[in-house]
Each structure stands twice: as C-alpha cells, then as structure tokens.
Amino acid sequence: MPERELTGLLEELESELDRNPDVSDEERAALEELRSRIGHVLESERPGTAQEGHGVTEPLRSYVDRFETSHPTLTMILGRIADALNKMGI
C-alpha cells in the first residue's frame, strides 16, 4: 500500500512542477533527480534497506524546508512523500 501511495505522490509532484512556473530550472532539475532516486528505491527488491534509502531522505527534508514559504503546495506533497517513505521504513 505505501508503494502505491508513493507512486501517486510522485505523479502529483510531477504535475505540480508542470503547473508551477515559479520553480527555477535548477530547483526543478534537483526535484526531478530526487523523484528519479525515489522511483529507483521503489523498483528495488528490498526498498526498506538503509542503503537504498541513503541519498533520498536528506535532500527531501532539505526541499521541504526550502519550499516551505515560497511553494506551499510543493511542500505539502514533499511532506507526504516523506511520510510514505517513512511508512516503508526508509
């Protein structure tokens, strides 16, 4: 169930990025890279391993803090992604 929720949230993140021209190209590229990493974790056989989660949670937390005031909808989606990863043990 958390994997399905996370997949939906990643799609929601992509849609929000498409609708939000205020996100800089640099921020957009970094979020796309993060989305790709999370997708890779989902594709792995054991997504709860610490090694697979490494490199995903810290940047995610950073973006939640970074976008908190300037992009509240992105912040909400990123927070929900963090919650879903947490449910998966990542």
PyMOL Python script that loads the backbone (N, CA, C, O; Angstrom):
from pymol import cmd

cmd.read_pdbstr("""\
ATOM      1  N   MET A   1       0.808  -1.207   0.000  1.00  0.00           N
ATOM      2  CA  MET A   1       0.000   0.000   0.000  1.00  0.00           C
ATOM      3  C   MET A   1       0.853   1.275   0.000  1.00  0.00           C
ATOM      4  O   MET A   1       0.582   2.173  -0.797  1.00  0.00           O
ATOM      5  N   PRO A   2       1.884   1.391   0.872  1.00  0.00           N
ATOM      6  CA  PRO A   2       2.688   2.618   0.828  1.00  0.00           C
ATOM      7  C   PRO A   2       3.360   2.840  -0.526  1.00  0.00           C
ATOM      8  O   PRO A   2       3.539   3.983  -0.949  1.00  0.00           O
ATOM      9  N   GLU A   3       3.737   1.744  -1.215  1.00  0.00           N
ATOM     10  CA  GLU A   3       4.370   1.891  -2.526  1.00  0.00           C
ATOM     11  C   GLU A   3       3.412   2.530  -3.523  1.00  0.00           C
ATOM     12  O   GLU A   3       3.801   3.398  -4.304  1.00  0.00           O
ATOM     13  N   ARG A   4       2.172   2.096  -3.489  1.00  0.00           N
ATOM     14  CA  ARG A   4       1.158   2.653  -4.390  1.00  0.00           C
ATOM     15  C   ARG A   4       0.911   4.127  -4.062  1.00  0.00           C
ATOM     16  O   ARG A   4       0.791   4.965  -4.955  1.00  0.00           O
ATOM     17  N   GLU A   5       0.838   4.421  -2.769  1.00  0.00           N
ATOM     18  CA  GLU A   5       0.653   5.808  -2.329  1.00  0.00           C
ATOM     19  C   GLU A   5       1.824   6.673  -2.801  1.00  0.00           C
ATOM     20  O   GLU A   5       1.631   7.791  -3.278  1.00  0.00           O
ATOM     21  N   LEU A   6       3.027   6.143  -2.661  1.00  0.00           N
ATOM     22  CA  LEU A   6       4.214   6.888  -3.058  1.00  0.00           C
ATOM     23  C   LEU A   6       4.239   7.126  -4.563  1.00  0.00           C
ATOM     24  O   LEU A   6       4.596   8.214  -5.014  1.00  0.00           O
ATOM     25  N   THR A   7       3.866   6.128  -5.330  1.00  0.00           N
ATOM     26  CA  THR A   7       3.802   6.286  -6.786  1.00  0.00           C
ATOM     27  C   THR A   7       2.835   7.406  -7.161  1.00  0.00           C
ATOM     28  O   THR A   7       3.141   8.230  -8.022  1.00  0.00           O
ATOM     29  N   GLY A   8       1.679   7.437  -6.521  1.00  0.00           N
ATOM     30  CA  GLY A   8       0.708   8.500  -6.773  1.00  0.00           C
ATOM     31  C   GLY A   8       1.239   9.869  -6.388  1.00  0.00           C
ATOM     32  O   GLY A   8       0.995  10.853  -7.087  1.00  0.00           O
ATOM     33  N   LEU A   9       1.961   9.933  -5.284  1.00  0.00           N
ATOM     34  CA  LEU A   9       2.534  11.205  -4.845  1.00  0.00           C
ATOM     35  C   LEU A   9       3.622  11.691  -5.795  1.00  0.00           C
ATOM     36  O   LEU A   9       3.750  12.893  -6.032  1.00  0.00           O
ATOM     37  N   LEU A  10       4.401  10.769  -6.337  1.00  0.00           N
ATOM     38  CA  LEU A  10       5.423  11.161  -7.311  1.00  0.00           C
ATOM     39  C   LEU A  10       4.778  11.728  -8.569  1.00  0.00           C
ATOM     40  O   LEU A  10       5.289  12.679  -9.160  1.00  0.00           O
ATOM     41  N   GLU A  11       3.664  11.145  -8.974  1.00  0.00           N
ATOM     42  CA  GLU A  11       2.921  11.682 -10.120  1.00  0.00           C
ATOM     43  C   GLU A  11       2.351  13.055  -9.794  1.00  0.00           C
ATOM     44  O   GLU A  11       2.346  13.954 -10.635  1.00  0.00           O
ATOM     45  N   GLU A  12       1.870  13.207  -8.564  1.00  0.00           N
ATOM     46  CA  GLU A  12       1.337  14.504  -8.125  1.00  0.00           C
ATOM     47  C   GLU A  12       2.443  15.562  -8.113  1.00  0.00           C
ATOM     48  O   GLU A  12       2.215  16.708  -8.499  1.00  0.00           O
ATOM     49  N   LEU A  13       3.635  15.174  -7.670  1.00  0.00           N
ATOM     50  CA  LEU A  13       4.778  16.090  -7.672  1.00  0.00           C
ATOM     51  C   LEU A  13       5.103  16.532  -9.096  1.00  0.00           C
ATOM     52  O   LEU A  13       5.326  17.716  -9.348  1.00  0.00           O
ATOM     53  N   GLU A  14       5.129  15.590 -10.013  1.00  0.00           N
ATOM     54  CA  GLU A  14       5.411  15.918 -11.413  1.00  0.00           C
ATOM     55  C   GLU A  14       4.368  16.888 -11.970  1.00  0.00           C
ATOM     56  O   GLU A  14       4.717  17.846 -12.659  1.00  0.00           O
ATOM     57  N   SER A  15       3.108  16.645 -11.677  1.00  0.00           N
ATOM     58  CA  SER A  15       2.037  17.534 -12.145  1.00  0.00           C
ATOM     59  C   SER A  15       2.180  18.929 -11.557  1.00  0.00           C
ATOM     60  O   SER A  15       2.005  19.926 -12.257  1.00  0.00           O
ATOM     61  N   GLU A  16       2.495  18.996 -10.278  1.00  0.00           N
ATOM     62  CA  GLU A  16       2.648  20.298  -9.626  1.00  0.00           C
ATOM     63  C   GLU A  16       3.830  21.063 -10.215  1.00  0.00           C
ATOM     64  O   GLU A  16       3.753  22.279 -10.391  1.00  0.00           O
ATOM     65  N   LEU A  17       4.903  20.376 -10.515  1.00  0.00           N
ATOM     66  CA  LEU A  17       6.050  21.038 -11.150  1.00  0.00           C
ATOM     67  C   LEU A  17       5.669  21.570 -12.523  1.00  0.00           C
ATOM     68  O   LEU A  17       6.098  22.658 -12.909  1.00  0.00           O
ATOM     69  N   ASP A  18       4.868  20.811 -13.263  1.00  0.00           N
ATOM     70  CA  ASP A  18       4.415  21.262 -14.582  1.00  0.00           C
ATOM     71  C   ASP A  18       3.536  22.507 -14.482  1.00  0.00           C
ATOM     72  O   ASP A  18       3.564  23.360 -15.369  1.00  0.00           O
ATOM     73  N   ARG A  19       2.758  22.612 -13.409  1.00  0.00           N
ATOM     74  CA  ARG A  19       1.837  23.746 -13.232  1.00  0.00           C
ATOM     75  C   ARG A  19       2.491  24.959 -12.595  1.00  0.00           C
ATOM     76  O   ARG A  19       1.885  26.030 -12.549  1.00  0.00           O
ATOM     77  N   ASN A  20       3.715  24.814 -12.102  1.00  0.00           N
ATOM     78  CA  ASN A  20       4.322  25.869 -11.308  1.00  0.00           C
ATOM     79  C   ASN A  20       5.540  26.474 -12.012  1.00  0.00           C
ATOM     80  O   ASN A  20       6.648  25.957 -11.874  1.00  0.00           O
ATOM     81  N   PRO A  21       5.349  27.555 -12.760  1.00  0.00           N
ATOM     82  CA  PRO A  21       6.472  28.170 -13.484  1.00  0.00           C
ATOM     83  C   PRO A  21       7.451  28.911 -12.570  1.00  0.00           C
ATOM     84  O   PRO A  21       8.539  29.280 -13.010  1.00  0.00           O
ATOM     85  N   ASP A  22       7.082  29.132 -11.313  1.00  0.00           N
ATOM     86  CA  ASP A  22       7.943  29.872 -10.397  1.00  0.00           C
ATOM     87  C   ASP A  22       9.116  29.050  -9.871  1.00  0.00           C
ATOM     88  O   ASP A  22      10.035  29.607  -9.271  1.00  0.00           O
ATOM     89  N   VAL A  23       9.100  27.751 -10.083  1.00  0.00           N
ATOM     90  CA  VAL A  23      10.206  26.907  -9.642  1.00  0.00           C
ATOM     91  C   VAL A  23      11.341  27.082 -10.648  1.00  0.00           C
ATOM     92  O   VAL A  23      11.150  26.910 -11.852  1.00  0.00           O
ATOM     93  N   SER A  24      12.523  27.427 -10.140  1.00  0.00           N
ATOM     94  CA  SER A  24      13.662  27.673 -11.039  1.00  0.00           C
ATOM     95  C   SER A  24      14.070  26.386 -11.757  1.00  0.00           C
ATOM     96  O   SER A  24      13.743  25.282 -11.322  1.00  0.00           O
ATOM     97  N   ASP A  25      14.780  26.554 -12.851  1.00  0.00           N
ATOM     98  CA  ASP A  25      15.260  25.392 -13.609  1.00  0.00           C
ATOM     99  C   ASP A  25      16.160  24.509 -12.747  1.00  0.00           C
ATOM    100  O   ASP A  25      16.104  23.282 -12.832  1.00  0.00           O
ATOM    101  N   GLU A  26      16.980  25.135 -11.925  1.00  0.00           N
ATOM    102  CA  GLU A  26      17.879  24.395 -11.039  1.00  0.00           C
ATOM    103  C   GLU A  26      17.083  23.590 -10.012  1.00  0.00           C
ATOM    104  O   GLU A  26      17.363  22.413  -9.787  1.00  0.00           O
ATOM    105  N   GLU A  27      16.095  24.227  -9.393  1.00  0.00           N
ATOM    106  CA  GLU A  27      15.256  23.527  -8.412  1.00  0.00           C
ATOM    107  C   GLU A  27      14.461  22.411  -9.076  1.00  0.00           C
ATOM    108  O   GLU A  27      14.319  21.320  -8.525  1.00  0.00           O
ATOM    109  N   ARG A  28      13.958  22.692 -10.238  1.00  0.00           N
ATOM    110  CA  ARG A  28      13.175  21.699 -10.989  1.00  0.00           C
ATOM    111  C   ARG A  28      14.035  20.468 -11.305  1.00  0.00           C
ATOM    112  O   ARG A  28      13.594  19.332 -11.129  1.00  0.00           O
ATOM    113  N   ALA A  29      15.263  20.707 -11.772  1.00  0.00           N
ATOM    114  CA  ALA A  29      16.168  19.602 -12.100  1.00  0.00           C
ATOM    115  C   ALA A  29      16.511  18.786 -10.853  1.00  0.00           C
ATOM    116  O   ALA A  29      16.569  17.558 -10.906  1.00  0.00           O
ATOM    117  N   ALA A  30      16.736  19.473  -9.737  1.00  0.00           N
ATOM    118  CA  ALA A  30      17.057  18.772  -8.495  1.00  0.00           C
ATOM    119  C   ALA A  30      15.871  17.936  -8.016  1.00  0.00           C
ATOM    120  O   ALA A  30      16.052  16.811  -7.549  1.00  0.00           O
ATOM    121  N   LEU A  31      14.664  18.478  -8.130  1.00  0.00           N
ATOM    122  CA  LEU A  31      13.473  17.723  -7.729  1.00  0.00           C
ATOM    123  C   LEU A  31      13.229  16.539  -8.662  1.00  0.00           C
ATOM    124  O   LEU A  31      12.794  15.478  -8.216  1.00  0.00           O
ATOM    125  N   GLU A  32      13.504  16.714  -9.938  1.00  0.00           N
ATOM    126  CA  GLU A  32      13.371  15.599 -10.883  1.00  0.00           C
ATOM    127  C   GLU A  32      14.373  14.499 -10.555  1.00  0.00           C
ATOM    128  O   GLU A  32      14.046  13.314 -10.634  1.00  0.00           O
ATOM    129  N   GLU A  33      15.589  14.886 -10.187  1.00  0.00           N
ATOM    130  CA  GLU A  33      16.602  13.904  -9.784  1.00  0.00           C
ATOM    131  C   GLU A  33      16.150  13.161  -8.525  1.00  0.00           C
ATOM    132  O   GLU A  33      16.283  11.941  -8.437  1.00  0.00           O
ATOM    133  N   LEU A  34      15.622  13.898  -7.564  1.00  0.00           N
ATOM    134  CA  LEU A  34      15.116  13.279  -6.341  1.00  0.00           C
ATOM    135  C   LEU A  34      13.970  12.327  -6.655  1.00  0.00           C
ATOM    136  O   LEU A  34      13.907  11.224  -6.112  1.00  0.00           O
ATOM    137  N   ARG A  35      13.076  12.748  -7.521  1.00  0.00           N
ATOM    138  CA  ARG A  35      11.950  11.898  -7.926  1.00  0.00           C
ATOM    139  C   ARG A  35      12.465  10.615  -8.580  1.00  0.00           C
ATOM    140  O   ARG A  35      11.931   9.532  -8.343  1.00  0.00           O
ATOM    141  N   SER A  36      13.487  10.746  -9.391  1.00  0.00           N
ATOM    142  CA  SER A  36      14.089   9.586 -10.044  1.00  0.00           C
ATOM    143  C   SER A  36      14.705   8.633  -9.023  1.00  0.00           C
ATOM    144  O   SER A  36      14.544   7.417  -9.132  1.00  0.00           O
ATOM    145  N   ARG A  37      15.407   9.178  -8.036  1.00  0.00           N
ATOM    146  CA  ARG A  37      16.002   8.342  -6.981  1.00  0.00           C
ATOM    147  C   ARG A  37      14.932   7.583  -6.211  1.00  0.00           C
ATOM    148  O   ARG A  37      15.083   6.395  -5.924  1.00  0.00           O
ATOM    149  N   ILE A  38      13.853   8.276  -5.881  1.00  0.00           N
ATOM    150  CA  ILE A  38      12.765   7.626  -5.146  1.00  0.00           C
ATOM    151  C   ILE A  38      12.146   6.530  -6.007  1.00  0.00           C
ATOM    152  O   ILE A  38      11.816   5.455  -5.506  1.00  0.00           O
ATOM    153  N   GLY A  39      11.990   6.797  -7.291  1.00  0.00           N
ATOM    154  CA  GLY A  39      11.484   5.773  -8.204  1.00  0.00           C
ATOM    155  C   GLY A  39      12.389   4.559  -8.230  1.00  0.00           C
ATOM    156  O   GLY A  39      11.909   3.428  -8.301  1.00  0.00           O
ATOM    157  N   HIS A  40      13.694   4.780  -8.173  1.00  0.00           N
ATOM    158  CA  HIS A  40      14.654   3.676  -8.138  1.00  0.00           C
ATOM    159  C   HIS A  40      14.478   2.854  -6.861  1.00  0.00           C
ATOM    160  O   HIS A  40      14.534   1.625  -6.897  1.00  0.00           O
ATOM    161  N   VAL A  41      14.268   3.528  -5.746  1.00  0.00           N
ATOM    162  CA  VAL A  41      14.034   2.825  -4.484  1.00  0.00           C
ATOM    163  C   VAL A  41      12.787   1.952  -4.601  1.00  0.00           C
ATOM    164  O   VAL A  41      12.777   0.817  -4.126  1.00  0.00           O
ATOM    165  N   LEU A  42      11.745   2.474  -5.227  1.00  0.00           N
ATOM    166  CA  LEU A  42      10.513   1.704  -5.406  1.00  0.00           C
ATOM    167  C   LEU A  42      10.735   0.467  -6.268  1.00  0.00           C
ATOM    168  O   LEU A  42      10.102  -0.566  -6.047  1.00  0.00           O
ATOM    169  N   GLU A  43      11.618   0.565  -7.236  1.00  0.00           N
ATOM    170  CA  GLU A  43      11.877  -0.554  -8.138  1.00  0.00           C
ATOM    171  C   GLU A  43      12.780  -1.621  -7.530  1.00  0.00           C
ATOM    172  O   GLU A  43      12.841  -2.742  -8.034  1.00  0.00           O
ATOM    173  N   SER A  44      13.482  -1.280  -6.447  1.00  0.00           N
ATOM    174  CA  SER A  44      14.393  -2.246  -5.840  1.00  0.00           C
ATOM    175  C   SER A  44      13.607  -3.364  -5.168  1.00  0.00           C
ATOM    176  O   SER A  44      12.436  -3.198  -4.825  1.00  0.00           O
ATOM    177  N   GLU A  45      14.264  -4.497  -4.986  1.00  0.00           N
ATOM    178  CA  GLU A  45      13.593  -5.642  -4.384  1.00  0.00           C
ATOM    179  C   GLU A  45      13.303  -5.426  -2.911  1.00  0.00           C
ATOM    180  O   GLU A  45      12.281  -5.884  -2.400  1.00  0.00           O
ATOM    181  N   ARG A  46      14.202  -4.729  -2.227  1.00  0.00           N
ATOM    182  CA  ARG A  46      14.044  -4.513  -0.792  1.00  0.00           C
ATOM    183  C   ARG A  46      14.101  -3.025  -0.504  1.00  0.00           C
ATOM    184  O   ARG A  46      15.141  -2.521  -0.081  1.00  0.00           O
ATOM    185  N   PRO A  47      13.000  -2.309  -0.724  1.00  0.00           N
ATOM    186  CA  PRO A  47      13.038  -0.853  -0.600  1.00  0.00           C
ATOM    187  C   PRO A  47      13.292  -0.334   0.803  1.00  0.00           C
ATOM    188  O   PRO A  47      13.586   0.850   0.962  1.00  0.00           O
ATOM    189  N   GLY A  48      13.193  -1.167   1.820  1.00  0.00           N
ATOM    190  CA  GLY A  48      13.389  -0.695   3.184  1.00  0.00           C
ATOM    191  C   GLY A  48      14.823  -0.710   3.646  1.00  0.00           C
ATOM    192  O   GLY A  48      15.099  -0.348   4.790  1.00  0.00           O
ATOM    193  N   THR A  49      15.750  -1.118   2.794  1.00  0.00           N
ATOM    194  CA  THR A  49      17.137  -1.190   3.225  1.00  0.00           C
ATOM    195  C   THR A  49      17.719   0.206   3.371  1.00  0.00           C
ATOM    196  O   THR A  49      17.375   1.124   2.627  1.00  0.00           O
ATOM    197  N   ALA A  50      18.594   0.341   4.330  1.00  0.00           N
ATOM    198  CA  ALA A  50      19.202   1.652   4.596  1.00  0.00           C
ATOM    199  C   ALA A  50      20.002   2.140   3.394  1.00  0.00           C
ATOM    200  O   ALA A  50      20.016   3.335   3.099  1.00  0.00           O
ATOM    201  N   GLN A  51      20.675   1.206   2.691  1.00  0.00           N
ATOM    202  CA  GLN A  51      21.478   1.610   1.544  1.00  0.00           C
ATOM    203  C   GLN A  51      20.608   2.220   0.453  1.00  0.00           C
ATOM    204  O   GLN A  51      20.979   3.238  -0.132  1.00  0.00           O
ATOM    205  N   GLU A  52      19.471   1.623   0.173  1.00  0.00           N
ATOM    206  CA  GLU A  52      18.588   2.155  -0.864  1.00  0.00           C
ATOM    207  C   GLU A  52      18.030   3.516  -0.469  1.00  0.00           C
ATOM    208  O   GLU A  52      17.877   4.394  -1.318  1.00  0.00           O
ATOM    209  N   GLY A  53      17.726   3.697   0.811  1.00  0.00           N
ATOM    210  CA  GLY A  53      17.158   4.954   1.255  1.00  0.00           C
ATOM    211  C   GLY A  53      18.174   6.074   1.354  1.00  0.00           C
ATOM    212  O   GLY A  53      17.822   7.254   1.382  1.00  0.00           O
ATOM    213  N   HIS A  54      19.444   5.686   1.407  1.00  0.00           N
ATOM    214  CA  HIS A  54      20.506   6.682   1.511  1.00  0.00           C
ATOM    215  C   HIS A  54      20.500   7.573   0.274  1.00  0.00           C
ATOM    216  O   HIS A  54      20.440   7.087  -0.855  1.00  0.00           O
ATOM    217  N   GLY A  55      20.560   8.855   0.496  1.00  0.00           N
ATOM    218  CA  GLY A  55      20.563   9.771  -0.631  1.00  0.00           C
ATOM    219  C   GLY A  55      19.185  10.268  -1.023  1.00  0.00           C
ATOM    220  O   GLY A  55      19.054  11.047  -1.967  1.00  0.00           O
ATOM    221  N   VAL A  56      18.158   9.831  -0.314  1.00  0.00           N
ATOM    222  CA  VAL A  56      16.793  10.245  -0.640  1.00  0.00           C
ATOM    223  C   VAL A  56      16.206  11.107   0.464  1.00  0.00           C
ATOM    224  O   VAL A  56      15.650  12.171   0.190  1.00  0.00           O
ATOM    225  N   THR A  57      16.321  10.664   1.698  1.00  0.00           N
ATOM    226  CA  THR A  57      15.615  11.353   2.780  1.00  0.00           C
ATOM    227  C   THR A  57      16.202  12.721   3.120  1.00  0.00           C
ATOM    228  O   THR A  57      15.454  13.663   3.380  1.00  0.00           O
ATOM    229  N   GLU A  58      17.523  12.840   3.122  1.00  0.00           N
ATOM    230  CA  GLU A  58      18.123  14.133   3.466  1.00  0.00           C
ATOM    231  C   GLU A  58      17.772  15.222   2.453  1.00  0.00           C
ATOM    232  O   GLU A  58      17.350  16.307   2.853  1.00  0.00           O
ATOM    233  N   PRO A  59      17.934  14.963   1.140  1.00  0.00           N
ATOM    234  CA  PRO A  59      17.537  16.000   0.179  1.00  0.00           C
ATOM    235  C   PRO A  59      16.047  16.321   0.262  1.00  0.00           C
ATOM    236  O   PRO A  59      15.644  17.470   0.084  1.00  0.00           O
ATOM    237  N   LEU A  60      15.238  15.311   0.531  1.00  0.00           N
ATOM    238  CA  LEU A  60      13.799  15.529   0.647  1.00  0.00           C
ATOM    239  C   LEU A  60      13.504  16.492   1.789  1.00  0.00           C
ATOM    240  O   LEU A  60      12.725  17.431   1.628  1.00  0.00           O
ATOM    241  N   ARG A  61      14.119  16.263   2.931  1.00  0.00           N
ATOM    242  CA  ARG A  61      13.932  17.171   4.078  1.00  0.00           C
ATOM    243  C   ARG A  61      14.403  18.582   3.743  1.00  0.00           C
ATOM    244  O   ARG A  61      13.775  19.569   4.126  1.00  0.00           O
ATOM    245  N   SER A  62      15.507  18.658   3.029  1.00  0.00           N
ATOM    246  CA  SER A  62      16.045  19.958   2.638  1.00  0.00           C
ATOM    247  C   SER A  62      15.057  20.729   1.767  1.00  0.00           C
ATOM    248  O   SER A  62      14.871  21.933   1.948  1.00  0.00           O
ATOM    249  N   TYR A  63      14.426  20.037   0.824  1.00  0.00           N
ATOM    250  CA  TYR A  63      13.461  20.702  -0.057  1.00  0.00           C
ATOM    251  C   TYR A  63      12.184  21.088   0.677  1.00  0.00           C
ATOM    252  O   TYR A  63      11.563  22.099   0.351  1.00  0.00           O
ATOM    253  N   VAL A  64      11.791  20.298   1.655  1.00  0.00           N
ATOM    254  CA  VAL A  64      10.624  20.678   2.454  1.00  0.00           C
ATOM    255  C   VAL A  64      10.904  22.018   3.127  1.00  0.00           C
ATOM    256  O   VAL A  64      10.065  22.919   3.100  1.00  0.00           O
ATOM    257  N   ASP A  65      12.082  22.148   3.728  1.00  0.00           N
ATOM    258  CA  ASP A  65      12.453  23.409   4.375  1.00  0.00           C
ATOM    259  C   ASP A  65      12.592  24.543   3.360  1.00  0.00           C
ATOM    260  O   ASP A  65      12.159  25.668   3.611  1.00  0.00           O
ATOM    261  N   ARG A  66      13.186  24.246   2.239  1.00  0.00           N
ATOM    262  CA  ARG A  66      13.466  25.258   1.216  1.00  0.00           C
ATOM    263  C   ARG A  66      12.197  25.856   0.611  1.00  0.00           C
ATOM    264  O   ARG A  66      12.134  27.061   0.369  1.00  0.00           O
ATOM    265  N   PHE A  67      11.192  25.023   0.366  1.00  0.00           N
ATOM    266  CA  PHE A  67       9.981  25.470  -0.316  1.00  0.00           C
ATOM    267  C   PHE A  67       8.846  25.856   0.629  1.00  0.00           C
ATOM    268  O   PHE A  67       7.766  26.239   0.178  1.00  0.00           O
ATOM    269  N   GLU A  68       9.083  25.760   1.918  1.00  0.00           N
ATOM    270  CA  GLU A  68       8.002  25.952   2.889  1.00  0.00           C
ATOM    271  C   GLU A  68       7.211  27.240   2.675  1.00  0.00           C
ATOM    272  O   GLU A  68       5.981  27.209   2.709  1.00  0.00           O
ATOM    273  N   THR A  69       7.871  28.348   2.461  1.00  0.00           N
ATOM    274  CA  THR A  69       7.139  29.606   2.298  1.00  0.00           C
ATOM    275  C   THR A  69       6.864  29.953   0.844  1.00  0.00           C
ATOM    276  O   THR A  69       5.827  30.538   0.531  1.00  0.00           O
ATOM    277  N   SER A  70       7.786  29.597  -0.049  1.00  0.00           N
ATOM    278  CA  SER A  70       7.621  30.012  -1.444  1.00  0.00           C
ATOM    279  C   SER A  70       6.700  29.107  -2.256  1.00  0.00           C
ATOM    280  O   SER A  70       6.054  29.576  -3.193  1.00  0.00           O
ATOM    281  N   HIS A  71       6.626  27.835  -1.923  1.00  0.00           N
ATOM    282  CA  HIS A  71       5.820  26.875  -2.688  1.00  0.00           C
ATOM    283  C   HIS A  71       5.098  25.925  -1.730  1.00  0.00           C
ATOM    284  O   HIS A  71       5.492  24.766  -1.600  1.00  0.00           O
ATOM    285  N   PRO A  72       4.055  26.396  -1.065  1.00  0.00           N
ATOM    286  CA  PRO A  72       3.392  25.573  -0.044  1.00  0.00           C
ATOM    287  C   PRO A  72       2.803  24.268  -0.577  1.00  0.00           C
ATOM    288  O   PRO A  72       2.793  23.266   0.138  1.00  0.00           O
ATOM    289  N   THR A  73       2.319  24.259  -1.804  1.00  0.00           N
ATOM    290  CA  THR A  73       1.750  23.021  -2.342  1.00  0.00           C
ATOM    291  C   THR A  73       2.846  21.990  -2.563  1.00  0.00           C
ATOM    292  O   THR A  73       2.662  20.812  -2.255  1.00  0.00           O
ATOM    293  N   LEU A  74       3.981  22.422  -3.094  1.00  0.00           N
ATOM    294  CA  LEU A  74       5.111  21.506  -3.244  1.00  0.00           C
ATOM    295  C   LEU A  74       5.563  20.987  -1.887  1.00  0.00           C
ATOM    296  O   LEU A  74       5.875  19.805  -1.745  1.00  0.00           O
ATOM    297  N   THR A  75       5.598  21.861  -0.896  1.00  0.00           N
ATOM    298  CA  THR A  75       5.990  21.463   0.449  1.00  0.00           C
ATOM    299  C   THR A  75       5.055  20.391   0.987  1.00  0.00           C
ATOM    300  O   THR A  75       5.508  19.421   1.595  1.00  0.00           O
ATOM    301  N   MET A  76       3.769  20.556   0.772  1.00  0.00           N
ATOM    302  CA  MET A  76       2.794  19.577   1.238  1.00  0.00           C
ATOM    303  C   MET A  76       3.031  18.222   0.561  1.00  0.00           C
ATOM    304  O   MET A  76       3.024  17.185   1.226  1.00  0.00           O
ATOM    305  N   ILE A  77       3.237  18.233  -0.746  1.00  0.00           N
ATOM    306  CA  ILE A  77       3.465  16.984  -1.482  1.00  0.00           C
ATOM    307  C   ILE A  77       4.758  16.321  -1.008  1.00  0.00           C
ATOM    308  O   ILE A  77       4.788  15.112  -0.778  1.00  0.00           O
ATOM    309  N   LEU A  78       5.818  17.105  -0.863  1.00  0.00           N
ATOM    310  CA  LEU A  78       7.090  16.555  -0.406  1.00  0.00           C
ATOM    311  C   LEU A  78       6.973  15.980   1.005  1.00  0.00           C
ATOM    312  O   LEU A  78       7.576  14.951   1.308  1.00  0.00           O
ATOM    313  N   GLY A  79       6.206  16.635   1.859  1.00  0.00           N
ATOM    314  CA  GLY A  79       5.975  16.114   3.205  1.00  0.00           C
ATOM    315  C   GLY A  79       5.236  14.788   3.178  1.00  0.00           C
ATOM    316  O   GLY A  79       5.546  13.878   3.946  1.00  0.00           O
ATOM    317  N   ARG A  80       4.259  14.687   2.293  1.00  0.00           N
ATOM    318  CA  ARG A  80       3.516  13.428   2.156  1.00  0.00           C
ATOM    319  C   ARG A  80       4.409  12.330   1.588  1.00  0.00           C
ATOM    320  O   ARG A  80       4.269  11.165   1.960  1.00  0.00           O
ATOM    321  N   ILE A  81       5.326  12.690   0.692  1.00  0.00           N
ATOM    322  CA  ILE A  81       6.289  11.715   0.175  1.00  0.00           C
ATOM    323  C   ILE A  81       7.188  11.230   1.316  1.00  0.00           C
ATOM    324  O   ILE A  81       7.452  10.034   1.433  1.00  0.00           O
ATOM    325  N   ALA A  82       7.652  12.148   2.147  1.00  0.00           N
ATOM    326  CA  ALA A  82       8.485  11.775   3.295  1.00  0.00           C
ATOM    327  C   ALA A  82       7.728  10.829   4.221  1.00  0.00           C
ATOM    328  O   ALA A  82       8.302   9.855   4.709  1.00  0.00           O
ATOM    329  N   ASP A  83       6.456  11.099   4.468  1.00  0.00           N
ATOM    330  CA  ASP A  83       5.641  10.217   5.311  1.00  0.00           C
ATOM    331  C   ASP A  83       5.517   8.827   4.699  1.00  0.00           C
ATOM    332  O   ASP A  83       5.625   7.824   5.404  1.00  0.00           O
ATOM    333  N   ALA A  84       5.290   8.766   3.383  1.00  0.00           N
ATOM    334  CA  ALA A  84       5.155   7.474   2.705  1.00  0.00           C
ATOM    335  C   ALA A  84       6.467   6.692   2.775  1.00  0.00           C
ATOM    336  O   ALA A  84       6.455   5.481   2.999  1.00  0.00           O
ATOM    337  N   LEU A  85       7.591   7.373   2.587  1.00  0.00           N
ATOM    338  CA  LEU A  85       8.889   6.705   2.704  1.00  0.00           C
ATOM    339  C   LEU A  85       9.099   6.182   4.117  1.00  0.00           C
ATOM    340  O   LEU A  85       9.622   5.085   4.312  1.00  0.00           O
ATOM    341  N   ASN A  86       8.691   6.968   5.090  1.00  0.00           N
ATOM    342  CA  ASN A  86       8.807   6.555   6.483  1.00  0.00           C
ATOM    343  C   ASN A  86       7.988   5.290   6.747  1.00  0.00           C
ATOM    344  O   ASN A  86       8.448   4.383   7.441  1.00  0.00           O
ATOM    345  N   LYS A  87       6.788   5.235   6.199  1.00  0.00           N
ATOM    346  CA  LYS A  87       5.945   4.046   6.354  1.00  0.00           C
ATOM    347  C   LYS A  87       6.601   2.808   5.755  1.00  0.00           C
ATOM    348  O   LYS A  87       6.361   1.686   6.201  1.00  0.00           O
ATOM    349  N   MET A  88       7.438   3.030   4.729  1.00  0.00           N
ATOM    350  CA  MET A  88       8.130   1.928   4.064  1.00  0.00           C
ATOM    351  C   MET A  88       9.433   1.561   4.776  1.00  0.00           C
ATOM    352  O   MET A  88      10.123   0.622   4.379  1.00  0.00           O
ATOM    353  N   GLY A  89       9.757   2.299   5.815  1.00  0.00           N
ATOM    354  CA  GLY A  89      10.978   2.022   6.554  1.00  0.00           C
ATOM    355  C   GLY A  89      12.224   2.651   5.964  1.00  0.00           C
ATOM    356  O   GLY A  89      13.343   2.215   6.233  1.00  0.00           O
ATOM    357  N   ILE A  90      12.019   3.678   5.158  1.00  0.00           N
ATOM    358  CA  ILE A  90      13.160   4.350   4.514  1.00  0.00           C
ATOM    359  C   ILE A  90      13.429   5.665   5.212  1.00  0.00           C
ATOM    360  O   ILE A  90      14.347   6.391   4.830  1.00  0.00           O
TER     361      ILE A  90
END
""", "prot")
cmd.dss("prot")
cmd.show_as("cartoon", "prot")
cmd.util.cbc("prot")
cmd.orient("prot")
